[in-house]
Amino acid sequence: MKVLIANRGEVAARISSACTSLGIEHKVMDEEGGPSSFVDIESIATLASTFGHSHVHAGIGFLSESAALAAELRRRGIAFVGPSGDVLALVGDKAKAKDLARECGLPVAADSGPCVSIGDALSFYAKLNKSVMVKALSGGGGRGIRVVHSKSDLPEAFVTCQREALTSFGNGAVFLEEYIAHAKHIEIQIVGDQFGNVAHLGDRECSLQRKNQKLIEVAPSPSLSPTLRSRLIESALILARKCNYQNLGTVEFLVPISPQSHTNDFYFLEVNPRLQVEHTVTEEIYGIDLLFPACAFRSDCICGGLVCHTKKAFAIQCRVNAETYSKGADGSLFVSPSTGAIMHFSPPLGRNVRVDTLACVGMNVSAQYDSLLAKVIVSVESFGNHHSNLFSTCVETARRALVQFQLIGVDTNIDLLYALLGVRDVAKGLSDVDTGFVERWLEDAGYTIPAAPGRSKQALIHRLNTEEKSFKDREKDIRENGWTPIHIPLTGTIEQLAIKDGDSVAKGQEIAIILPMKMEHVVRSPCSGIIQAVYVTPKETVSINTVIASILPSLDSQSSSLLSTQNTQEIQATNRTDLEESNLRHSFTLDASREKVISKLHSKNLLSAREKIALLCGNNTFFEYNALAIAAQRTRRSIKDLIANTPADGFITGISQLNVSNIPFAAFAYDVTVLAGTQGFWNHKKLDRLLDVAIQRKLPLIAFCDGGGGRPGDVDALTVAHAGLDLESWSQMGALRRRSPCVGVVSGNCFAGNAALLGCCDLIIATKDSSIGMGGPAMVEGGGLGVYKANEIGPALQQSRNGTIDVLADTETEAAQWAKLFVELCSPQPEPVKWECDHNQELLRSAIPLNSRRVYDIRATVIGILIDTTTPLFELQRDYAPGIITALVRIEGIPIAIIANNASHNGGAIDHPGALKMSRFVSLCDRRRIPIITLCDTPGFMVGPEAEKSGQVKAFGDLFVAGESISVPVITIVLRKAVGLGAMAMALGSLHRPQCTVSWPTGEFAGMGVEGAVRLGFKKELKEAGKDAGKLFERMVEEARVGGRAVNAGAFCEFDAVIDPKDTRKWIVQGVRGWNSMRESRL
């Protein structure tokens, strides 16, 4: 048995510990791929099968309740740890889960079922005539949910929930549900085995939540009556038995505070088919580790071996999140993630206090993942106390623990949790607390959260200063003993420590590596001798001049050691101030120093410029160029202002390696939070420098081009430049594109000069909310062309349909993944690409309908079967010229370009846009040295008066010229129709132009359309046939078709072979394999 843990952080550590205790071999997925790697079903399944894992445990969140993952694993013979795929599909769909609850006789709030459109939602709202909840059909975690009290608010809430659901769960489906006001959130923990046995582990109350995000959970609920608690538990068990539930799960209910105002005294809410974050309070009550039943992969052992008795009266969990607060324009509380490095971390200790966390000093808290830092769990035992006092005692224990929690480096919600637990209605038993309580309490408090006693930042800093003083005393003691202290010359994290007490070391020997600002610094011994004491540990963050160890110099080196130490200290004293100043200046360029503007950006679901680049680099170091630049506005603004508000002159440039593939690349990103991402005097110099380096090293370029073009406010430049028409940035972009792949990415507004840079790229990727234009609103208005909003100028959908945008992405993360894939397909690989193709190639035999007039989906039935399953179909310009499909793929790991006719559009005929699309793609493939495979099924070029209005003649001519001018291999595969000039164009000039031209048995060859050829060529004979002309015409057409079939046309040697469709991959590989090796060396 071997388990892949497809999760991270504390959850993964808990599962790993349980596996170790059970003697189960296991592996935790690494985080190199970022958040997307934990939701990539294909990658997880491939990883599990490649390394022989028998089970996959997805933990909490991510894909822990994914029916699709369970199904894919089952297809590969791998077990999913959790409920069966069928149960996941049933209860994971909230509408289906509610139908199941109705079958079980459980009370359920009225709902609409899945809503396809806003019209459906409005219709249900009008019928119900009361407040509703718009909810995501899939997923959980409080995402994709909005309360709507007014019909006018419904459209916006509907669209917002769809978008959140799609982003969070990959499924944008939503539904409407009657809003149950003033209700508690109660859940029942269940566990089942494969024999239909189901048990419960009591209840939890999760009513203390903010905007559907749980903050504090309690077990058991102190406000439920014994009768109602029994009914909720029985209802949960009935539902679990009905669907044959296995493994751990939670059945959730809404319980109105005032039942008399509702039809029922509780309502079924949903099923969470996984372990919940708040499972810890249940563990404390029952004294068990719930990860053990979840990891005991023999399902028959789950319930049979689960014997539980309550050990505690109450348990409370407080979720400590890395978050910061600010007030909106309306005075409301705005919450955003807090990021940065943890400088001090001291969690609470004590009896009945538990902290689940992996946070530590030096850890960098990123906004890429959930903001949960730690879970503080407290519990209380009976010891004969009156039950009415136990909950209050538990609350006070929680408050004391929160006061003891000391953390510096990121902001947290500890003060909010402390204050919330001190509210009378909470401390006295939650009887009047519902899911809206926290937000009402915050509003009543004026959204002001006081600091908990003793937890002010000043108090913590004082404590650290006291500790720093002890370091000075330590150095004094060291010198009095005749030892030599070993200092570090700068602030950073101890990445590696190569010494221990008693080690002998030589002068200059490497003893530690420190990471300041992610750059390695080696600490060497100042003399030869024996290490007397080591005062630090790996991963500890230490400040400048800290003594990390002491050494007793050897006799033969004491004199030189003394001189060396003195010289070293003199050098440190000389450089130390400068280095600190440099580090300080660089810190102003980082997102952590600009929380307000970054939070505003995050509130729009957008990433910062640095976060975009981080998506490409992963854990690889980004070597930034000219980070200290500021806007050329010194004559109108102070230096302090410019350093704080125009970091890097709003333009990030540098080089790194792509995450996973480690391909070197250059990148730049305009920072829209700095002067709207405009092109300033100094950032143009930065751009030219980066392009110069990229040209010299032939580096691929990934460019994030959001921004508004030129910046007239850089008044300093007026002394050295007038109009700036001598800038070489765009000509350098052209020079780089001749040498290396260039990708442009847009996720917002991209106008003027930014758009011109974008247009210089091989490939343009944009998100659906972006706009691209050669002039923005100000330029359009200044030219007297009218007043327009930014989203009215070149919106993404328009630019996708006209061919400007090559790939339209849903999110910035997806856009970055496509950009990485393009560079990987166009670049030599440091290591051979691992590939798989799970598709049965015999399916190609039935891909083409026998009826030659019938259309088919070539993407699904042909291309999707041919290509490697380990690399996604990378289609370019899908919304433009739909009659031609252009895509980049891999076949046996080799990058391949595909051009295909789409019979679903104009029967596969090539029109003017299609010819332009092909010409551009052919040139791109030749520039990037990618072999071309054409899949031919065309009746020829479009003809007729309407077609000629587009000026297509030159476009078709340019296509033949492009085909003749390239040097990459071409292979043509005739799937069905190969007629006239259109077929010759698909072969890029002639059927003998490709390295090989082959046909499937379904191929039909003709110089022009068969019916037209018979009418024109035998016009006289048909006229003489009189009344028999129809029969003669049909006979002649059939004879021509028979003669044009692949097996007959092949006898004339106009193409190379008629092949079995299942051998198509073999023909492609033999045609390009030798070329691929030569291509790698040329690139």
TORVEX-129538 format. One line per 4 residues: number of its first residue (from 1); their letters; for each residue x, y, z of C-alpha. Coordinates in steps of 0.5 Angstrom, whole numbers, plus 500, padded with zeros to 3 digits. Example, Ala and Ser with C-alpha at 12.3 -4.5 7.8 and 13.67 -1.06 7.14 Angstrom:
2
1 = as = 525:491:516 | 527:498:514;
***
This chain:
1083
1 = mkvl = 500:500:500 | 503:507:498 | 499:513:499 | 500:520:495;
5 = ianr = 498:526:500 | 495:531:495 | 495:537:500 | 500:542:504;
9 = geva = 501:545:510 | 499:543:517 | 493:538:514 | 499:534:510;
13 = aris = 503:534:516 | 497:531:520 | 495:526:515 | 503:524:514;
17 = sact = 503:523:522 | 497:518:521 | 500:514:516 | 507:513:519;
21 = slgi = 503:511:526 | 499:506:521 | 506:504:518 | 503:506:511;
25 = ehkv = 508:508:506 | 507:515:503 | 509:521:500 | 507:529:500;
29 = mdee = 506:533:494 | 511:538:494 | 509:546:493 | 513:547:487;
33 = ggps = 507:548:482 | 504:553:487 | 496:553:488 | 494:550:481;
37 = sfvd = 498:544:482 | 493:542:488 | 487:542:483 | 490:539:477;
41 = iesi = 486:533:477 | 490:530:471 | 497:532:474 | 495:529:481;
45 = atla = 493:522:478 | 499:522:473 | 504:523:479 | 500:517:483;
49 = stfg = 500:512:477 | 507:514:475 | 510:513:482 | 506:507:484;
53 = hshv = 501:510:489 | 495:505:491 | 491:511:494 | 491:518:494;
57 = hagi = 489:523:500 | 486:530:498 | 486:532:506 | 482:538:507;
61 = gfls = 480:543:501 | 483:543:494 | 480:537:491 | 478:533:497;
65 = esaa = 471:533:495 | 472:532:488 | 468:527:484 | 472:528:478;
69 = laae = 479:526:481 | 475:520:485 | 473:518:478 | 480:519:474;
73 = lrrr = 483:515:480 | 478:509:479 | 480:509:472 | 487:508:473;
77 = giaf = 486:503:479 | 488:508:484 | 483:509:491 | 481:515:493;
81 = vgps = 481:516:500 | 474:518:502 | 467:517:500 | 466:513:493;
85 = gdvl = 466:517:487 | 458:516:486 | 457:519:493 | 461:525:492;
89 = alvg = 458:527:485 | 451:526:489 | 452:530:495 | 457:535:492;
93 = dkak = 452:537:488 | 448:542:493 | 441:541:489 | 442:533:488;
97 = akdl = 444:533:496 | 437:537:497 | 433:532:493 | 436:526:497;
101 = arec = 434:530:504 | 427:530:501 | 427:523:500 | 429:522:507;
105 = glpv = 424:526:510 | 428:532:512 | 426:539:512 | 429:543:506;
109 = aads = 428:550:505 | 425:552:498 | 430:552:492 | 430:553:485;
113 = gpcv = 434:547:482 | 440:549:478 | 439:556:475 | 442:557:467;
117 = sigd = 440:564:467 | 439:570:471 | 432:570:468 | 431:563:471;
121 = alsf = 433:566:478 | 429:572:477 | 423:568:476 | 424:564:482;
125 = yakl = 425:570:486 | 418:573:484 | 415:566:485 | 418:566:492;
129 = nksv = 417:573:494 | 422:573:500 | 429:574:501 | 434:568:498;
133 = mvka = 441:566:498 | 445:565:491 | 449:559:492 | 454:555:488;
137 = lsgg = 452:548:486 | 459:545:488 | 464:546:493 | 464:549:500;
141 = ggrg = 468:554:504 | 463:559:504 | 465:561:497 | 460:563:492;
145 = irvv = 454:565:496 | 450:572:497 | 444:574:501 | 439:578:496;
149 = hsks = 434:582:500 | 432:586:493 | 430:584:486 | 434:589:484;
153 = dlpe = 440:586:487 | 439:579:484 | 443:580:477 | 449:583:480;
157 = afvt = 449:577:486 | 448:572:481 | 454:574:476 | 458:575:482;
161 = cqre = 457:568:485 | 458:565:478 | 464:568:477 | 467:566:484;
165 = alts = 464:559:484 | 468:558:477 | 474:561:480 | 474:557:486;
169 = fgng = 471:550:484 | 471:550:476 | 464:550:476 | 460:556:475;
173 = avfl = 453:553:476 | 449:556:482 | 442:556:485 | 437:560:489;
177 = eeyi = 435:558:496 | 430:561:501 | 434:565:506 | 433:562:513;
181 = ahak = 434:568:517 | 437:568:524 | 439:561:524 | 445:557:527;
185 = hiei = 449:553:523 | 450:546:526 | 453:540:523 | 454:533:525;
189 = qivg = 460:529:524 | 459:522:521 | 463:516:519 | 461:510:515;
193 = dqfg = 464:503:513 | 463:499:507 | 458:495:510 | 453:500:511;
197 = nvah = 454:502:518 | 454:509:520 | 456:512:526 | 456:519:529;
201 = lgdr = 461:523:533 | 456:529:536 | 455:536:534 | 459:542:533;
205 = ecsl = 456:549:532 | 459:554:527 | 455:560:528 | 460:565:529;
209 = qrkn = 462:567:522 | 464:573:518 | 461:573:511 | 460:565:511;
213 = qkli = 467:564:513 | 468:561:520 | 472:564:525 | 470:560:532;
217 = evap = 467:553:532 | 464:550:539 | 463:542:540 | 458:541:543;
221 = spsl = 453:546:541 | 451:549:548 | 445:552:546 | 441:546:543;
225 = sptl = 436:542:547 | 437:535:548 | 431:533:544 | 433:537:538;
229 = rsrl = 440:535:538 | 438:528:538 | 433:529:532 | 439:533:528;
233 = iesa = 443:527:529 | 438:522:527 | 437:526:521 | 444:526:519;
237 = lila = 444:518:520 | 438:517:516 | 441:521:510 | 448:517:511;
241 = rkcn = 445:511:510 | 441:512:505 | 447:514:500 | 451:508:503;
245 = yqnl = 456:514:506 | 463:511:507 | 469:515:511 | 468:521:514;
249 = gtve = 463:527:513 | 459:532:516 | 451:533:515 | 450:541:516;
253 = flvp = 443:544:518 | 440:551:519 | 437:552:526 | 432:558:527;
257 = ispq = 433:561:533 | 426:563:534 | 422:556:531 | 416:559:531;
261 = shtn = 417:564:526 | 419:559:521 | 415:552:518 | 420:548:521;
265 = dfyf = 425:548:527 | 431:546:523 | 433:545:515 | 438:541:512;
269 = levn = 443:545:509 | 448:541:505 | 453:535:506 | 461:536:506;
273 = prlq = 464:529:504 | 471:530:507 | 474:532:514 | 472:539:516;
277 = veht = 477:544:519 | 474:544:525 | 474:537:526 | 479:538:532;
281 = vtee = 474:540:537 | 470:533:536 | 477:530:537 | 478:534:543;
285 = iygi = 471:532:546 | 472:524:544 | 479:524:545 | 481:521:538;
289 = dllf = 485:522:532 | 480:523:526 | 485:522:521 | 486:515:524;
293 = paca = 479:513:521 | 480:517:515 | 487:513:514 | 485:506:516;
297 = frsd = 484:505:508 | 480:498:510 | 473:501:510 | 471:495:514;
301 = cicg = 475:497:520 | 472:504:520 | 466:503:524 | 467:497:527;
305 = glvc = 474:499:531 | 471:506:533 | 469:506:540 | 468:513:543;
309 = htkk = 466:516:549 | 466:523:551 | 472:526:555 | 471:533:555;
313 = afai = 465:538:556 | 466:543:551 | 472:545:546 | 473:551:542;
317 = qcrv = 477:552:536 | 479:559:534 | 482:560:527 | 488:565:527;
321 = naet = 488:568:520 | 493:572:517 | 489:578:515 | 489:586:515;
325 = yskg = 483:590:516 | 482:597:513 | 475:601:513 | 471:602:506;
329 = adgs = 468:609:504 | 462:607:508 | 465:605:514 | 465:598:513;
333 = lfvs = 471:593:515 | 475:591:509 | 479:584:510 | 485:582:506;
337 = pstg = 490:577:506 | 496:579:510 | 503:577:507 | 510:577:509;
341 = aimh = 516:574:513 | 514:571:520 | 519:574:525 | 517:572:532;
345 = fspp = 512:566:533 | 510:564:540 | 504:560:540 | 500:559:547;
349 = lgrn = 502:553:551 | 498:550:557 | 493:544:560 | 487:543:555;
353 = vrvd = 491:548:550 | 492:545:543 | 495:549:537 | 495:546:530;
357 = tlac = 500:550:526 | 506:549:521 | 508:556:522 | 515:558:524;
361 = vgmn = 520:564:525 | 522:565:518 | 516:562:514 | 514:567:508;
365 = vsaq = 506:568:509 | 503:568:501 | 497:570:499 | 497:565:494;
369 = ydsl = 494:560:499 | 488:560:505 | 490:565:510 | 489:560:516;
373 = lakv = 496:560:520 | 494:556:526 | 488:553:530 | 488:555:537;
377 = ivsv = 484:549:540 | 482:549:548 | 477:544:552 | 475:544:559;
381 = esfg = 473:538:563 | 468:537:568 | 471:535:575 | 464:536:578;
385 = nhhs = 463:543:576 | 456:545:574 | 455:545:567 | 452:552:566;
389 = nlfs = 459:554:568 | 463:550:564 | 462:553:557 | 464:560:560;
393 = tcve = 470:557:563 | 472:554:556 | 471:561:553 | 476:564:558;
397 = tarr = 481:559:557 | 481:561:550 | 481:568:551 | 487:567:555;
401 = alvq = 491:563:550 | 489:568:545 | 493:573:549 | 499:569:550;
405 = fqli = 499:568:542 | 505:572:540 | 507:573:533 | 510:579:529;
409 = gvdt = 511:579:521 | 504:579:519 | 497:582:522 | 492:577:524;
413 = nidl = 485:576:527 | 487:575:534 | 485:581:537 | 478:580:533;
417 = lyal = 477:573:536 | 479:575:543 | 474:581:543 | 469:576:540;
421 = lgvr = 469:571:545 | 468:577:550 | 461:579:548 | 456:577:553;
425 = dvak = 452:573:548 | 458:569:546 | 461:567:553 | 454:566:556;
429 = glsd = 452:560:551 | 451:562:544 | 443:562:545 | 442:568:541;
433 = vdtg = 448:567:536 | 446:566:529 | 450:566:523 | 449:574:522;
437 = fver = 451:575:529 | 459:577:528 | 457:582:522 | 452:585:526;
441 = wled = 457:586:532 | 462:589:528 | 457:594:525 | 455:596:532;
445 = agyt = 462:597:535 | 463:601:529 | 468:596:526 | 473:598:531;
449 = ipaa = 477:592:534 | 481:594:540 | 488:590:541 | 488:584:547;
453 = pgrs = 491:586:553 | 499:585:552 | 498:584:545 | 500:591:542;
457 = kqal = 506:591:537 | 510:595:542 | 510:590:547 | 512:585:543;
461 = ihrl = 518:589:540 | 520:591:547 | 520:583:549 | 525:582:542;
465 = ntee = 529:588:544 | 530:585:551 | 532:579:548 | 537:583:543;
469 = ksfk = 540:585:549 | 542:578:552 | 546:577:545 | 551:583:547;
473 = drek = 552:580:554 | 553:573:551 | 559:576:546 | 562:579:552;
477 = dire = 562:572:556 | 565:569:550 | 571:574:549 | 572:573:557;
481 = ngwt = 573:566:556 | 578:567:550 | 574:565:545 | 572:568:538;
485 = pihi = 565:570:537 | 562:568:530 | 558:574:527 | 553:574:521;
489 = pltg = 554:581:517 | 547:582:515 | 539:580:517 | 536:573:514;
493 = tieq = 534:566:515 | 539:561:517 | 538:556:511 | 544:551:513;
497 = laik = 548:550:519 | 554:546:518 | 557:546:525 | 555:543:532;
501 = dgds = 559:544:538 | 566:540:538 | 567:541:531 | 574:542:528;
505 = vakg = 574:548:523 | 579:551:518 | 580:558:517 | 575:560:511;
509 = qeia = 571:554:512 | 564:555:510 | 560:554:517 | 553:557:515;
513 = iilp = 548:559:509 | 544:565:510 | 538:568:506 | 537:575:506;
517 = mkme = 532:577:501 | 532:570:498 | 539:571:496 | 545:566:499;
521 = hvvr = 550:569:503 | 556:564:506 | 558:565:513 | 566:562:514;
525 = spcs = 570:561:520 | 574:567:522 | 580:562:524 | 582:555:525;
529 = giiq = 580:552:532 | 574:548:535 | 567:550:536 | 565:551:543;
533 = avyv = 558:553:542 | 552:554:537 | 547:559:539 | 542:558:533;
537 = tpke = 538:553:529 | 536:552:522 | 531:556:519 | 531:561:525;
541 = tvsi = 531:568:523 | 537:573:526 | 539:580:525 | 545:583:523;
545 = ntvi = 551:582:528 | 548:576:531 | 553:572:534 | 551:565:531;
549 = asil = 557:561:534 | 563:561:538 | 570:558:537 | 577:557:541;
553 = psld = 582:559:536 | 588:553:535 | 595:555:538 | 598:556:531;
557 = sqss = 593:560:528 | 591:565:534 | 595:571:532 | 593:570:525;
561 = slls = 586:569:527 | 586:575:531 | 588:579:525 | 583:576:521;
565 = tqnt = 578:577:526 | 579:584:527 | 580:585:519 | 573:582:518;
569 = qeiq = 570:586:523 | 573:592:520 | 570:590:514 | 563:589:517;
573 = atnr = 563:595:520 | 565:599:514 | 559:595:510 | 554:594:515;
577 = tdle = 551:600:514 | 551:601:507 | 548:594:506 | 542:595:511;
581 = esnl = 541:601:507 | 541:597:501 | 536:592:504 | 531:598:506;
585 = rhsf = 531:601:500 | 529:594:496 | 524:593:502 | 520:599:499;
589 = tlda = 519:595:492 | 516:589:495 | 509:588:496 | 509:587:503;
593 = srek = 511:594:504 | 505:596:500 | 499:593:503 | 494:598:502;
597 = visk = 495:598:494 | 496:591:494 | 490:589:498 | 486:594:493;
601 = lhsk = 488:590:488 | 487:583:491 | 479:586:492 | 479:586:485;
605 = nlls = 481:579:484 | 487:581:481 | 495:579:482 | 500:584:483;
609 = arek = 506:585:478 | 511:581:483 | 505:575:484 | 505:575:476;
613 = iall = 512:573:476 | 512:569:482 | 507:564:478 | 512:563:473;
617 = cgnn = 518:562:477 | 515:558:483 | 521:557:488 | 526:559:483;
621 = tffe = 530:566:484 | 528:572:480 | 534:576:479 | 531:583:478;
625 = ynal = 534:588:474 | 534:596:476 | 529:595:482 | 531:601:485;
629 = aiaa = 529:606:480 | 524:611:481 | 519:616:477 | 523:621:473;
633 = qrtr = 519:626:477 | 524:629:482 | 523:636:481 | 516:636:483;
637 = rsik = 516:631:488 | 520:629:494 | 525:623:494 | 522:620:500;
641 = dlia = 515:620:496 | 518:617:490 | 521:611:493 | 515:610:497;
645 = ntpa = 510:611:492 | 513:609:485 | 518:603:487 | 522:600:481;
649 = dgfi = 518:606:477 | 512:601:476 | 516:596:472 | 519:590:474;
653 = tgis = 524:587:470 | 529:581:471 | 531:573:469 | 529:567:472;
657 = qlnv = 528:560:470 | 521:557:469 | 518:553:475 | 519:545:474;
661 = snip = 522:545:467 | 527:550:469 | 528:554:462 | 531:560:463;
665 = faaf = 527:566:461 | 526:574:462 | 520:577:464 | 517:584:465;
669 = aydv = 511:586:468 | 508:593:469 | 505:595:476 | 498:598:475;
673 = tvla = 499:600:482 | 504:605:480 | 502:611:476 | 497:606:472;
677 = gtqg = 502:602:469 | 505:607:465 | 511:607:461 | 516:612:464;
681 = fwnh = 523:615:462 | 527:610:467 | 522:604:466 | 524:605:458;
685 = kkld = 531:604:460 | 530:598:464 | 526:595:458 | 531:597:453;
689 = rlld = 537:594:458 | 533:587:459 | 531:586:452 | 539:587:450;
693 = vaiq = 540:582:455 | 535:577:453 | 537:578:446 | 545:577:448;
697 = rklp = 543:570:451 | 537:568:447 | 532:568:452 | 525:567:452;
701 = liaf = 521:573:454 | 514:573:458 | 511:580:458 | 505:582:463;
705 = cdgg = 503:589:459 | 497:592:463 | 498:599:463 | 496:606:460;
709 = ggrp = 502:607:455 | 506:614:455 | 507:618:462 | 507:625:460;
713 = gdvd = 508:627:468 | 516:625:468 | 518:632:468 | 525:630:469;
717 = altv = 526:627:462 | 524:634:459 | 532:636:460 | 534:630:456;
721 = ahag = 529:628:451 | 523:632:447 | 518:627:444 | 522:620:445;
725 = ldle = 521:618:438 | 528:615:438 | 527:610:443 | 529:603:441;
729 = swsq = 524:599:445 | 520:596:440 | 525:595:435 | 529:591:440;
733 = mgal = 522:587:441 | 522:585:434 | 530:583:434 | 528:579:440;
737 = rrrs = 522:576:437 | 527:573:431 | 531:570:436 | 527:567:442;
741 = pcvg = 519:566:443 | 516:572:446 | 509:572:450 | 505:578:452;
745 = vvsg = 500:577:458 | 494:582:459 | 489:582:465 | 487:589:465;
749 = ncfa = 487:595:461 | 493:595:456 | 493:601:451 | 498:605:447;
753 = gnaa = 505:604:448 | 504:598:452 | 499:595:447 | 504:596:442;
757 = llgc = 509:592:446 | 504:587:447 | 503:586:439 | 510:585:438;
761 = cdli = 510:578:441 | 509:571:438 | 503:570:442 | 498:574:446;
765 = iatk = 494:571:452 | 489:576:456 | 483:575:461 | 476:576:459;
769 = dssi = 476:582:463 | 481:586:459 | 481:591:454 | 487:592:449;
773 = gmgg = 487:598:444 | 492:603:441 | 489:609:444 | 486:609:451;
777 = pamv = 480:613:453 | 484:619:454 | 487:619:447 | 481:618:444;
781 = eggg = 477:623:447 | 483:628:446 | 483:626:439 | 476:629:439;
785 = lgvy = 473:622:437 | 468:621:443 | 468:619:451 | 469:612:452;
789 = kane = 470:608:458 | 476:603:458 | 472:597:457 | 469:600:451;
793 = igpa = 475:600:447 | 478:593:445 | 474:589:450 | 477:582:450;
797 = lqqs = 471:578:447 | 472:583:441 | 479:582:441 | 479:575:441;
801 = rngt = 474:574:435 | 478:579:431 | 484:575:432 | 488:580:436;
805 = idvl = 488:575:442 | 491:568:441 | 488:565:448 | 483:568:452;
809 = adte = 484:565:460 | 479:566:465 | 484:568:471 | 491:571:471;
813 = teaa = 494:564:474 | 491:560:468 | 494:566:463 | 501:565:466;
817 = qwak = 500:557:466 | 499:558:458 | 505:563:457 | 509:558:461;
821 = lfve = 507:552:456 | 508:556:450 | 515:558:452 | 516:550:454;
825 = lcsp = 514:548:447 | 518:553:444 | 525:552:447 | 530:546:448;
829 = qpep = 528:542:454 | 534:541:460 | 531:534:461 | 527:529:456;
833 = vkwe = 520:531:457 | 516:525:460 | 509:524:456 | 503:519:456;
837 = cdhn = 498:518:451 | 492:514:454 | 488:514:448 | 486:508:444;
841 = qell = 488:510:437 | 483:505:434 | 478:510:436 | 481:514:430;
845 = rsai = 478:508:425 | 471:511:427 | 472:518:428 | 470:520:421;
849 = plns = 463:519:419 | 462:515:413 | 457:520:410 | 461:525:407;
853 = rrvy = 456:530:408 | 456:529:416 | 460:534:420 | 464:532:426;
857 = dira = 468:535:432 | 475:534:430 | 478:537:436 | 475:531:440;
861 = tvig = 475:525:435 | 481:526:432 | 486:531:435 | 484:529:442;
865 = ilid = 486:522:441 | 492:523:437 | 496:528:442 | 499:526:449;
869 = tttp = 495:526:455 | 500:529:459 | 500:536:455 | 494:540:454;
873 = lfel = 491:542:447 | 494:549:446 | 489:552:441 | 491:559:439;
877 = qrdy = 485:564:436 | 480:559:437 | 474:565:437 | 477:567:430;
881 = apgi = 476:564:423 | 473:558:426 | 474:554:420 | 481:553:421;
885 = ital = 484:550:428 | 491:552:430 | 494:549:436 | 500:547:439;
889 = vrie = 501:540:442 | 506:534:444 | 506:527:441 | 511:523:444;
893 = gipi = 514:529:448 | 515:532:441 | 512:539:440 | 508:539:434;
897 = aiia = 504:544:431 | 497:542:428 | 493:546:423 | 486:543:421;
901 = nnas = 480:544:417 | 473:545:422 | 468:541:418 | 463:544:423;
905 = hngg = 464:551:420 | 463:552:412 | 464:545:411 | 471:546:412;
909 = aidh = 472:551:406 | 478:556:407 | 475:563:407 | 479:570:408;
913 = pgal = 480:570:415 | 482:562:415 | 488:564:410 | 490:569:414;
917 = kmsr = 490:565:421 | 494:560:417 | 499:564:414 | 501:567:421;
921 = fvsl = 501:561:425 | 505:558:419 | 510:563:420 | 510:563:428;
925 = cdrr = 512:555:427 | 517:556:423 | 520:562:427 | 520:557:433;
929 = ripi = 522:551:429 | 516:547:431 | 514:542:426 | 507:542:422;
933 = itlc = 502:537:422 | 496:539:417 | 489:535:418 | 486:536:411;
937 = dtpg = 478:535:410 | 476:541:406 | 472:542:399 | 477:548:397;
941 = fmvg = 477:555:398 | 471:560:399 | 468:562:392 | 463:567:390;
945 = peae = 461:575:390 | 460:575:398 | 467:572:399 | 471:576:394;
949 = ksgq = 469:583:398 | 474:581:403 | 480:581:398 | 481:574:399;
953 = vkaf = 485:573:393 | 492:576:396 | 491:572:403 | 490:566:399;
957 = gdlf = 497:568:395 | 500:570:401 | 499:563:404 | 502:559:399;
961 = vage = 508:564:399 | 508:563:407 | 508:555:406 | 514:555:401;
965 = sisv = 518:560:405 | 519:555:411 | 524:550:413 | 521:546:418;
969 = pvit = 518:539:417 | 511:539:414 | 506:532:414 | 499:532:411;
973 = ivlr = 494:527:413 | 488:527:409 | 482:525:413 | 476:526:408;
977 = kavg = 476:531:403 | 482:534:399 | 479:538:394 | 483:543:389;
981 = lgam = 487:549:391 | 484:548:398 | 487:541:399 | 494:544:396;
985 = amal = 494:550:401 | 493:545:407 | 499:541:404 | 502:548:404;
989 = gslh = 503:548:397 | 503:541:394 | 501:534:396 | 509:533:395;
993 = rpqc = 511:539:399 | 511:536:406 | 516:530:408 | 510:526:407;
997 = tvsw = 503:526:405 | 498:520:407 | 491:519:407 | 486:515:411;
1001 = ptge = 481:510:408 | 476:516:408 | 480:520:404 | 476:523:397;
1005 = fagm = 481:527:392 | 479:531:387 | 481:537:383 | 474:541:384;
1009 = gveg = 468:539:387 | 465:533:384 | 458:535:382 | 461:542:379;
1013 = avrl = 466:538:375 | 461:533:372 | 456:539:371 | 462:543:367;
1017 = gfkk = 466:537:364 | 460:533:361 | 455:539:360 | 454:537:353;
1021 = elke = 453:529:355 | 448:531:360 | 444:536:355 | 444:530:350;
1025 = agkd = 441:525:355 | 435:529:356 | 430:526:361 | 435:521:363;
1029 = agkl = 440:527:365 | 439:526:372 | 441:518:372 | 447:520:368;
1033 = ferm = 449:525:373 | 448:521:379 | 452:515:375 | 458:520:373;
1037 = veea = 458:523:380 | 458:516:383 | 464:514:378 | 468:520:380;
1041 = rvgg = 467:519:387 | 469:512:387 | 475:514:383 | 477:519:388;
1045 = ravn = 477:515:394 | 484:514:397 | 485:507:395 | 484:508:388;
1049 = agaf = 487:515:388 | 493:513:391 | 495:509:385 | 497:515:381;
1053 = cefd = 502:517:386 | 500:524:388 | 500:522:395 | 505:517:399;
1057 = avid = 500:512:403 | 494:510:405 | 494:508:412 | 490:505:418;
1061 = pkdt = 488:511:422 | 491:508:428 | 498:508:426 | 497:516:425;
1065 = rkwi = 502:517:431 | 507:513:428 | 507:516:422 | 508:523:425;
1069 = vqgv = 513:521:430 | 518:518:424 | 517:524:420 | 519:529:426;
1073 = rgwn = 524:525:430 | 530:526:427 | 528:533:426 | 527:534:433;
1077 = smre = 534:533:435 | 537:537:430 | 532:543:432 | 534:542:440;
1081 = srl = 541:543:437 | 539:549:433 | 535:553:438;
***
